[in-house]
Amino acid sequence: MYKRLSAIMFPLTALLLIGALVWGYQENQEKNSILLKAENQYQRAFHDLSYHVERLHGELGNTLAVSSASTGVHRKGLVNVWRLTSEAQNEINQLPLTLLPFSDTEEFLSKIANFSYKAAVRDFTKKPLTEAEMNNLKVLYKDSGEISKDLQDVQNKVISNKLRWMDVETALATEEKAEDNTIIDGFKTVDKRVAAYPELDWGPSVASIYDKRSVKKLGGKPVTAEEIRAKALKFADAGGDAEVEIIENGKNTEWASYTAVVNPSGGKPAVSMDFTVEGGLLISYNDNREVGPAQVSMKQATSKAEQFLEQKGFPDMTAVSADRYDNMGNFTFVTSRDGVLIYPEKVTVRVGLDNGETTGFQASDYAREHQEERVIPKPALSLAEARKLLNPEFKERYNRLAWIENEDAQEVLTYEFGGRINGSQYRIYLNAAEGIEEAVEEIRTSSGAQDK
């Protein structure tokens, strides 16, 4: 009996053992194949990064080598600088550097990309490179040369010592021997060098991208928690017996604010509000009530939202867009003054379509940008003159004057034209003084949306 059992079990066990060995070998081969592919990708990205930074240095040199009147070469050079910098940023993102401090270098490359792009796309016949921008290019030429040399030093060590990027990833993940890893040390050297560079004057268009929209910039006298309590009760139309919880956020930071949670009497849902510490300005409101089935039209909801803003101290607001999502309506309002829509002073309102009551709104842009004495010039171009500058195939639905912030972070008066072309809806903003297109927006509407 045992002989018969062993005669069956022995071949079966041997077969299972051989199968396990084959499976393990195949798994190991697949693992090695994946590791090899990852290593090759890392190596390619790193060597491409070194090459593109070297090319970036050369392209900046080419741009500086020609006459200041060579606007065509300047434009071509800046386009190439933008392209090369963008490629370098992409290659950095492919390397296992998420745990390694390399943010200064990434931000530096980002600023070069934005600076070169915004300079290249403008009309050089009207706005040639300024002396300050040429000085920026000289500094960038010098700095990029130093960064390129540091990367090439790391590249030479990688090649001569046959270093592996998979070891870098392991070192960063486990924090083992991270301090004496050649590649890690090389990248730390680059980032340390970049961090020591003095900040350049990139101009308002680039600076606005990195501008920290902190509530401290709003100015105004700091308010107390008790003052916020009174403001919250008034805004929520709650009685003096309502419970109010005040939470201070980001104390001693650029984003210092108060959150007020009001619990009205009578079992009504709580409402929460955020206020700035500087000036006590309301920046958001949220009503936590449950919204029932829709009974109110979007047109009625727009009117209700406008009444809400008027009652809460936001007068002269005009709806510029509306979108419906299930039983909620979302509306964007901007200040209207003397027939001009002031887009920087923006408020978004959320309305429940069951009864038309506001369930939330966001006013951080309005709080930051609102000005009582904003000076808006008269349009130099007539409406008829501006209309002639539109694409002849553009089917105009409406027009209005709009005060917007353009790509150069400058506020300008424009003619806003809404209409259709190529089967889609667009808003086109033409400068009311020069007739150039300041912005073009495709309007993507959701179910129940309306373009005001």
VEXDREN-2710 file (C-alpha; in Angstrom, 1 decimal):
% VEXDREN-2710
k/r/px/py/pz
1/MET/0.0/0.0/0.0
2/TYR/2.8/2.4/1.0
3/LYS/4.7/1.5/-2.2
4/ARG/1.6/2.3/-4.3
5/LEU/1.1/5.6/-2.4
6/SER/4.7/6.6/-2.7
7/ALA/4.7/5.7/-6.4
8/ILE/1.9/8.2/-6.9
9/MET/3.0/11.0/-4.5
10/PHE/6.7/11.1/-5.4
11/PRO/6.2/12.0/-9.1
12/LEU/3.4/14.4/-8.1
13/THR/5.7/16.1/-5.5
14/ALA/8.6/16.3/-8.0
15/LEU/6.2/17.8/-10.6
16/LEU/5.0/20.4/-8.2
17/LEU/8.6/21.2/-7.1
18/ILE/9.7/21.6/-10.7
19/GLY/6.6/23.8/-11.4
20/ALA/7.5/26.0/-8.5
21/LEU/11.1/26.4/-9.6
22/VAL/9.9/27.2/-13.2
23/TRP/7.4/29.7/-11.8
24/GLY/9.9/31.3/-9.5
25/TYR/12.5/31.6/-12.3
26/GLN/9.9/33.2/-14.6
27/GLU/8.8/35.7/-11.9
28/ASN/12.5/36.6/-11.3
29/GLN/13.1/37.1/-15.0
30/GLU/10.0/39.3/-15.2
31/LYS/11.1/41.3/-12.2
32/ASN/14.6/41.8/-13.6
33/SER/13.1/42.8/-16.9
34/ILE/10.9/45.5/-15.2
35/LEU/13.9/46.7/-13.2
36/LEU/16.0/46.9/-16.3
37/LYS/13.3/48.8/-18.2
38/ALA/12.9/51.3/-15.3
39/GLU/16.7/51.7/-15.0
40/ASN/16.9/52.4/-18.8
41/GLN/14.1/55.0/-18.5
42/TYR/15.8/56.8/-15.6
43/GLN/19.2/56.8/-17.4
44/ARG/17.6/58.1/-20.6
45/ALA/15.7/60.9/-18.7
46/PHE/18.9/61.9/-16.8
47/HIS/21.1/62.1/-19.9
48/ASP/18.4/64.0/-21.8
49/LEU/18.1/66.4/-18.9
50/SER/21.9/67.1/-19.0
51/TYR/21.8/67.5/-22.8
52/HIS/18.8/69.9/-22.8
53/VAL/20.2/72.1/-20.0
54/GLU/23.4/72.4/-22.0
55/ARG/21.3/73.3/-25.1
56/LEU/19.4/75.8/-23.0
57/HIS/22.7/77.5/-22.1
58/GLY/23.7/77.6/-25.7
59/GLU/20.4/79.0/-26.9
60/LEU/20.5/81.8/-24.3
61/GLY/24.0/82.6/-25.6
62/ASN/22.7/82.7/-29.2
63/THR/19.9/85.1/-28.2
64/LEU/22.3/87.4/-26.5
65/ALA/24.9/87.3/-29.4
66/VAL/22.8/89.2/-31.9
67/SER/21.9/92.9/-32.1
68/SER/19.3/94.3/-29.8
69/ALA/17.3/95.2/-33.0
70/SER/17.2/91.5/-34.1
71/THR/13.6/90.9/-32.9
72/GLY/13.2/87.9/-35.2
73/VAL/16.2/86.1/-33.7
74/HIS/15.1/87.1/-30.2
75/ARG/11.7/85.6/-30.7
76/LYS/13.1/82.4/-32.2
77/GLY/15.6/82.1/-29.4
78/LEU/13.0/82.6/-26.7
79/VAL/10.7/80.0/-28.2
80/ASN/13.6/77.6/-28.2
81/VAL/14.4/78.5/-24.6
82/TRP/10.8/77.8/-23.6
83/ARG/10.8/74.5/-25.5
84/LEU/14.1/73.3/-24.0
85/THR/13.2/74.3/-20.5
86/SER/9.8/72.5/-20.8
87/GLU/11.6/69.4/-21.9
88/ALA/14.0/69.6/-19.0
89/GLN/11.1/70.0/-16.6
90/ASN/9.5/66.9/-18.1
91/GLU/12.7/64.9/-17.7
92/ILE/13.0/65.9/-14.0
93/ASN/9.5/64.6/-13.5
94/GLN/10.6/61.2/-14.9
95/LEU/13.4/60.8/-12.3
96/PRO/12.9/59.3/-8.8
97/LEU/13.4/62.7/-7.0
98/THR/10.1/63.0/-5.2
99/LEU/11.9/62.5/-1.8
100/LEU/14.9/64.6/-2.7
101/PRO/14.8/68.4/-2.2
102/PHE/15.0/69.7/-5.8
103/SER/12.2/72.2/-5.6
104/ASP/14.4/75.3/-6.1
105/THR/15.7/74.0/-9.4
106/GLU/12.3/73.0/-10.6
107/GLU/10.9/76.5/-9.8
108/PHE/13.9/78.1/-11.4
109/LEU/13.2/76.2/-14.7
110/SER/9.5/77.0/-14.4
111/LYS/10.2/80.7/-14.2
112/ILE/12.5/80.6/-17.1
113/ALA/9.9/78.8/-19.1
114/ASN/7.1/81.3/-18.2
115/PHE/9.4/84.3/-18.8
116/SER/10.6/83.1/-22.2
117/TYR/7.1/82.1/-23.3
118/LYS/5.4/85.3/-22.3
119/ALA/8.1/87.4/-23.9
120/ALA/8.1/85.4/-27.1
121/VAL/4.3/85.5/-27.8
122/ARG/4.1/89.3/-27.6
123/ASP/4.4/91.7/-30.6
124/PHE/8.2/92.7/-30.6
125/THR/7.5/95.5/-33.0
126/LYS/5.5/97.2/-30.3
127/LYS/7.1/95.8/-27.2
128/PRO/10.7/94.8/-27.9
129/LEU/12.9/93.2/-25.1
130/THR/13.6/95.8/-22.4
131/GLU/17.0/96.5/-20.9
132/ALA/15.9/94.7/-17.7
133/GLU/14.8/91.6/-19.7
134/MET/18.1/91.6/-21.6
135/ASN/19.9/91.7/-18.2
136/ASN/17.8/88.8/-17.1
137/LEU/18.9/86.8/-20.1
138/LYS/22.6/87.5/-19.3
139/VAL/22.1/86.3/-15.7
140/LEU/20.2/83.2/-16.9
141/TYR/23.0/82.5/-19.4
142/LYS/25.6/82.5/-16.6
143/ASP/23.4/80.5/-14.2
144/SER/22.4/77.9/-16.8
145/GLY/26.1/77.4/-17.6
146/GLU/26.9/76.6/-14.0
147/ILE/23.9/74.2/-13.7
148/SER/24.9/72.5/-16.9
149/LYS/28.5/72.0/-15.6
150/ASP/27.2/70.5/-12.4
151/LEU/24.9/68.1/-14.2
152/GLN/27.7/67.1/-16.6
153/ASP/29.9/66.3/-13.6
154/VAL/27.3/64.0/-12.2
155/GLN/26.8/62.5/-15.7
156/ASN/30.5/61.7/-16.0
157/LYS/30.5/60.0/-12.6
158/VAL/27.4/58.0/-13.5
159/ILE/29.1/56.8/-16.7
160/SER/32.6/56.2/-15.4
161/ASN/31.4/54.4/-12.2
162/LYS/28.5/52.7/-13.8
163/LEU/26.1/54.1/-11.2
164/ARG/22.5/52.9/-11.2
165/TRP/19.4/55.0/-10.7
166/MET/17.6/52.1/-9.0
167/ASP/20.0/52.5/-6.2
168/VAL/19.0/56.1/-5.9
169/GLU/15.4/55.2/-5.7
170/THR/16.1/52.6/-3.0
171/ALA/18.3/55.0/-1.0
172/LEU/15.6/57.7/-1.1
173/ALA/12.8/55.3/-0.1
174/THR/14.7/53.6/2.7
175/GLU/16.8/56.6/3.7
176/GLU/19.8/54.3/3.8
177/LYS/23.2/55.7/2.7
178/ALA/21.3/58.6/1.1
179/GLU/24.0/61.0/2.3
180/ASP/26.9/59.5/0.4
181/ASN/25.1/58.5/-2.8
182/THR/26.9/60.2/-5.7
183/ILE/23.8/61.0/-7.7
184/ILE/21.9/62.3/-4.7
185/ASP/24.9/64.5/-3.7
186/GLY/25.1/65.9/-7.2
187/PHE/21.5/66.9/-7.4
188/LYS/21.7/68.4/-3.9
189/THR/24.6/70.5/-5.1
190/VAL/22.7/71.8/-8.1
191/ASP/19.6/72.7/-5.9
192/LYS/21.8/74.4/-3.3
193/ARG/23.5/76.5/-6.0
194/VAL/20.1/77.5/-7.5
195/ALA/18.7/78.4/-4.1
196/ALA/21.7/80.9/-3.6
197/TYR/20.9/82.8/-6.8
198/PRO/19.4/86.2/-6.2
199/GLU/15.8/86.6/-7.3
200/LEU/15.4/88.2/-10.7
201/ASP/12.7/90.8/-11.6
202/TRP/10.7/88.5/-13.9
203/GLY/8.1/91.2/-14.6
204/PRO/4.4/91.3/-13.5
205/SER/3.2/88.6/-15.9
206/VAL/5.5/86.0/-14.5
207/ALA/5.4/87.2/-10.9
208/SER/1.6/87.0/-10.9
209/ILE/1.9/83.2/-11.5
210/TYR/3.9/82.7/-8.3
211/ASP/2.1/85.5/-6.3
212/LYS/0.9/84.0/-3.1
213/ARG/-2.7/85.1/-2.8
214/SER/-2.4/85.5/1.0
215/VAL/-5.2/87.0/3.1
216/LYS/-2.5/89.1/4.8
217/LYS/-2.2/91.2/1.6
218/LEU/-5.8/92.3/2.0
219/GLY/-4.8/94.8/4.7
220/GLY/-7.2/96.2/7.3
221/LYS/-7.2/96.1/11.0
222/PRO/-7.0/92.6/12.6
223/VAL/-10.3/91.6/14.2
224/THR/-11.0/89.6/17.3
225/ALA/-12.9/86.3/17.7
226/GLU/-15.7/88.2/19.4
227/GLU/-16.1/90.5/16.4
228/ILE/-16.2/87.5/14.1
229/ARG/-18.9/86.0/16.3
230/ALA/-21.1/89.1/15.8
231/LYS/-20.4/89.1/12.0
232/ALA/-21.3/85.4/11.7
233/LEU/-24.6/85.8/13.6
234/LYS/-25.6/88.8/11.5
235/PHE/-24.8/87.1/8.2
236/ALA/-26.6/83.8/9.2
237/ASP/-29.6/85.8/10.4
238/ALA/-29.4/83.8/13.6
239/GLY/-30.7/84.9/17.0
240/GLY/-28.4/85.9/19.8
241/ASP/-29.0/82.6/21.5
242/ALA/-27.5/80.6/18.6
243/GLU/-24.3/78.7/19.4
244/VAL/-21.2/79.9/17.6
245/GLU/-17.9/78.1/17.5
246/ILE/-14.9/80.2/16.4
247/ILE/-11.8/78.5/15.1
248/GLU/-8.6/80.4/14.3
249/ASN/-6.8/78.9/11.2
250/GLY/-3.1/79.4/10.3
251/LYS/-2.2/81.6/13.2
252/ASN/1.0/83.7/12.4
253/THR/0.9/82.5/8.8
254/GLU/0.1/84.2/5.5
255/TRP/-3.3/82.4/5.5
256/ALA/-4.6/83.5/8.9
257/SER/-8.4/83.3/9.0
258/TYR/-11.3/82.5/11.2
259/THR/-13.9/79.8/10.7
260/ALA/-17.3/80.5/12.4
261/VAL/-19.8/77.6/12.8
262/VAL/-23.2/78.8/13.7
263/ASN/-25.8/76.3/15.1
264/PRO/-29.2/78.1/15.0
265/SER/-31.9/77.2/17.5
266/GLY/-34.9/75.1/16.5
267/GLY/-32.9/72.3/15.0
268/LYS/-31.9/74.1/11.8
269/PRO/-28.7/72.8/10.1
270/ALA/-25.4/74.5/11.0
271/VAL/-23.9/77.0/8.7
272/SER/-20.1/77.8/8.5
273/MET/-18.3/80.9/7.3
274/ASP/-14.6/81.8/6.8
275/PHE/-13.4/85.4/7.5
276/THR/-10.1/87.0/7.1
277/VAL/-8.2/88.0/10.3
278/GLU/-7.1/91.2/8.5
279/GLY/-10.2/93.3/8.1
280/GLY/-12.7/90.6/9.0
281/LEU/-13.8/90.1/5.4
282/LEU/-16.1/87.2/4.6
283/ILE/-14.5/84.9/2.1
284/SER/-16.8/81.8/2.1
285/TYR/-20.2/80.6/3.3
286/ASN/-21.7/77.1/3.5
287/ASP/-25.2/76.0/4.5
288/ASN/-25.2/72.3/5.3
289/ARG/-28.9/71.8/4.8
290/GLU/-30.2/68.9/2.7
291/VAL/-31.4/70.0/-0.8
292/GLY/-34.6/68.4/-2.1
293/PRO/-35.9/67.8/-5.6
294/ALA/-35.6/70.7/-8.0
295/GLN/-38.7/73.0/-8.1
296/VAL/-37.1/76.3/-9.1
297/SER/-35.9/77.3/-12.6
298/MET/-32.4/78.5/-13.3
299/LYS/-33.7/81.9/-14.2
300/GLN/-35.6/82.1/-10.9
301/ALA/-32.5/80.9/-9.0
302/THR/-30.3/83.6/-10.7
303/SER/-32.7/86.2/-9.4
304/LYS/-32.7/84.7/-5.9
305/ALA/-28.9/84.6/-5.8
306/GLU/-28.7/88.3/-6.9
307/GLN/-31.1/89.2/-4.1
308/PHE/-29.0/87.3/-1.6
309/LEU/-25.9/89.1/-2.6
310/GLU/-27.6/92.5/-2.4
311/GLN/-28.9/91.7/1.1
312/LYS/-25.5/90.5/2.3
313/GLY/-23.6/93.6/1.2
314/PHE/-22.5/92.7/-2.3
315/PRO/-24.4/95.3/-4.4
316/ASP/-24.3/95.9/-8.2
317/MET/-23.5/92.3/-9.0
318/THR/-24.3/90.8/-12.5
319/ALA/-24.4/87.1/-13.3
320/VAL/-22.0/86.2/-16.1
321/SER/-22.4/82.4/-16.1
322/ALA/-24.7/79.7/-14.7
323/ASP/-24.4/75.9/-14.5
324/ARG/-26.8/73.3/-13.2
325/TYR/-25.7/70.1/-11.5
326/ASP/-28.6/67.9/-10.5
327/ASN/-30.6/69.9/-8.0
328/MET/-28.0/72.7/-7.5
329/GLY/-27.3/75.8/-9.5
330/ASN/-23.8/77.4/-9.5
331/PHE/-23.6/81.1/-10.6
332/THR/-20.7/83.4/-11.2
333/PHE/-21.3/87.1/-10.4
334/VAL/-19.0/90.1/-11.0
335/THR/-19.3/93.7/-10.1
336/SER/-21.1/96.0/-12.7
337/ARG/-20.1/99.6/-12.6
338/ASP/-21.2/102.2/-15.2
339/GLY/-22.0/99.5/-17.7
340/VAL/-18.6/97.7/-17.3
341/LEU/-18.3/94.2/-15.9
342/ILE/-15.3/94.1/-13.5
343/TYR/-14.2/90.4/-13.7
344/PRO/-11.5/90.5/-11.0
345/GLU/-14.2/91.2/-8.5
346/LYS/-15.8/87.8/-8.7
347/VAL/-18.2/85.9/-6.5
348/THR/-19.6/82.4/-7.0
349/VAL/-22.9/81.4/-5.5
350/ARG/-24.5/78.0/-5.0
351/VAL/-28.3/77.8/-4.9
352/GLY/-30.6/74.9/-4.0
353/LEU/-33.1/74.5/-6.8
354/ASP/-35.7/73.1/-4.3
355/ASN/-36.6/76.5/-2.9
356/GLY/-34.0/78.9/-4.4
357/GLU/-32.2/79.5/-1.2
358/THR/-28.4/80.1/-1.3
359/THR/-26.5/77.1/0.1
360/GLY/-23.0/78.5/-0.3
361/PHE/-20.8/81.1/-1.9
362/GLN/-17.1/81.9/-2.4
363/ALA/-15.9/85.5/-2.3
364/SER/-12.1/85.3/-1.9
365/ASP/-11.5/87.0/-5.3
366/TYR/-13.9/89.8/-4.4
367/ALA/-12.3/90.3/-1.0
368/ARG/-8.8/90.6/-2.5
369/GLU/-9.6/92.6/-5.6
370/HIS/-12.5/94.9/-4.7
371/GLN/-11.7/98.6/-5.0
372/GLU/-14.1/101.5/-4.4
373/GLU/-12.1/104.0/-6.5
374/ARG/-11.1/101.8/-9.4
375/VAL/-10.4/104.1/-12.4
376/ILE/-11.7/102.7/-15.7
377/PRO/-11.0/104.7/-18.9
378/LYS/-13.4/105.2/-21.8
379/PRO/-12.9/102.9/-24.8
380/ALA/-10.7/104.4/-27.5
381/LEU/-12.3/102.1/-30.1
382/SER/-16.0/102.3/-30.9
383/LEU/-18.1/99.1/-30.8
384/ALA/-18.3/99.1/-34.6
385/GLU/-14.6/99.4/-35.0
386/ALA/-14.0/96.5/-32.5
387/ARG/-16.6/94.4/-34.2
388/LYS/-14.7/94.7/-37.6
389/LEU/-11.7/92.9/-35.9
390/LEU/-13.7/89.7/-35.2
391/ASN/-13.5/86.6/-37.4
392/PRO/-16.1/87.2/-40.2
393/GLU/-17.5/83.7/-39.4
394/PHE/-18.1/84.5/-35.8
395/LYS/-21.8/84.7/-35.1
396/GLU/-22.2/87.3/-32.4
397/ARG/-24.9/86.8/-29.7
398/TYR/-24.1/89.7/-27.4
399/ASN/-21.4/92.2/-26.5
400/ARG/-20.5/94.2/-23.4
401/LEU/-17.6/96.1/-21.9
402/ALA/-15.5/94.1/-19.5
403/TRP/-12.6/94.9/-17.3
404/ILE/-10.2/91.9/-17.1
405/GLU/-6.7/90.9/-16.1
406/ASN/-4.7/89.9/-19.2
407/GLU/-1.8/87.4/-19.4
408/ASP/0.7/90.2/-18.5
409/ALA/-1.1/90.6/-15.2
410/GLN/-2.4/94.0/-16.3
411/GLU/-6.0/95.1/-15.9
412/VAL/-7.4/96.4/-19.2
413/LEU/-10.7/97.5/-20.6
414/THR/-12.1/95.2/-23.3
415/TYR/-15.1/94.5/-25.5
416/GLU/-16.5/91.1/-24.6
417/PHE/-18.2/89.4/-27.6
418/GLY/-20.1/86.2/-27.0
419/GLY/-21.1/84.0/-29.9
420/ARG/-20.6/80.8/-31.9
421/ILE/-18.0/79.6/-34.4
422/ASN/-17.1/76.1/-35.6
423/GLY/-20.0/74.7/-33.7
424/SER/-18.8/75.9/-30.3
425/GLN/-19.6/78.9/-28.1
426/TYR/-16.8/81.4/-27.3
427/ARG/-16.1/84.6/-25.5
428/ILE/-13.6/86.9/-27.2
429/TYR/-12.1/89.8/-25.3
430/LEU/-10.8/92.6/-27.6
431/ASN/-8.7/95.4/-26.1
432/ALA/-10.9/98.5/-26.2
433/ALA/-7.8/100.7/-26.9
434/GLU/-5.7/98.6/-29.3
435/GLY/-8.1/96.0/-30.7
436/ILE/-5.8/93.0/-29.9
437/GLU/-7.3/89.8/-28.6
438/GLU/-6.6/89.7/-24.9
439/ALA/-8.3/86.4/-24.3
440/VAL/-10.4/83.8/-26.0
441/GLU/-12.5/81.3/-23.9
442/GLU/-14.5/78.3/-25.1
443/ILE/-17.7/78.0/-23.2
444/ARG/-18.5/74.4/-22.2
445/THR/-22.0/74.2/-20.9
446/SER/-23.3/71.4/-18.7
447/SER/-26.9/70.3/-18.4
448/GLY/-29.2/73.3/-17.7
449/ALA/-26.3/75.7/-18.1
450/GLN/-26.8/79.2/-19.5
451/ASP/-24.3/81.8/-20.8
452/LYS/-25.3/85.2/-19.6
END
